[in-house]
């Protein structure tokens, strides 16, 4: 029905206290009015968004048709939007819920801000989110405020001020290999030279909950100079500066730098005698047959080691070669130009620039032949043992005897694992015996009051046992790492080569081109050429 053309004389609407009232005056011969007619009239007069009272509308229609006098009846209600703010129990966030307006006032940004203020929310307010939900007209549990989290301060840094400082802390890459760096000349410092600066931890920034409570920032991790550090002291003028007190070689250690004295010798021969020195030894010439050098730091020889015996607590650097049954043992690395008929042992890396002939070499990490990219470098004869990697341009020779390569071998770890297994069995046995004693004392009585001490002993034994089991897990991981050991032939393999990966041994009786020898869990020892194809080796 077209309400605009309807004759609704005597009927009107008015709003009082957010309620819409129908006002009706009696009119003769007015057509009957239905509830639908009154609803249509409400919509046409702008009350369509209000909440209709269906019962009242139908009642009003009946009354209009039978009325004898003027009457008013509430038929709809204008509802404002409702705003509800909820704050989490930890005051870290606040959410907003808005119900839509029905003919009343819509929620505005100032209304929401006022509601937040009444809820005590003053910090971390998201103005964009509030603007967005107000435009939508309604929302449920929309986050409109978030606590400002504290920012942790920057950690302290111990910054080396000497470029050529020797670092006695080998760095491992993702494959467990030592990051080998070529040796340069010995850096020498003198009393008063600045060695290291401590940069204190930077202050952090406090945070705030949505109600303005301060969330204190955590301080950055501190770092202090270790004590004692030989040959250095902290500056009296600057507590963050480390200075040298003696002349010598700066060596980076955990928590700082120390200065090792440097013993400078023209040559080591019968005239000098054997050398035992607490520091670094630098020989400008040669070390001749049978002479010994033992140093707590590095040993640097600018000439040849002709049958000498060198033992270093740091690294050994030889500018010349190693010949005539020389013996070298370094806790860290060994670097030489060439080696022949010698024994070389290193805790981290053995790096030889050129030829290695009939030597016995053992490294707890890797062996690099051709360290200075010498394409003619070759490993011939002898035995080379490396835990992780052996890399060489040419391996073996058709004119020599068998060259033996052992990879993945770590005797120290194996011995440590055996000793750990023995301790685990002992602690397990102790725990079982103590447990039997506890049961016996519980059942037969404890006249001497031993039960408490026995229980404490069992508890301690179980703790030790548990710690040993954790160590076992970590040690197994270390033992599994050598399974990834590799032999990389940069140019190729010639002659007779015996290659062992742990208990797997293959004898190479044919020549190979450039490629990598490794262990595959299914195929055993394999060779992977430059084309990426892998071939199992019987």
PyMOL commands that set and color helices and strands:
alter all, ss='L'
color gray80, all
select helices_A, chain A and resi 35-44+54-66+109-118+127-136+411-444+451-484
alter helices_A, ss='H'
color red, helices_A
select strands_A, chain A and resi 11-16+19-24+51-52+71-77+82-87+93-99+139-146+157-160+166-167+194-199+207-208+214-215+232-234+241-244+249-253+256-260+262-265+275-277+280-283+292-295+299-301+305-306+309-312+316-323+327-330+334-340+343-346+349-352+356-357+360-363+366-369+378-380+383-386+389-395+403-407+486-493+497-501+504-508+515-520+524-529+534-536
alter strands_A, ss='S'
color yellow, strands_A
deselect
rebuild
show_as cartoon
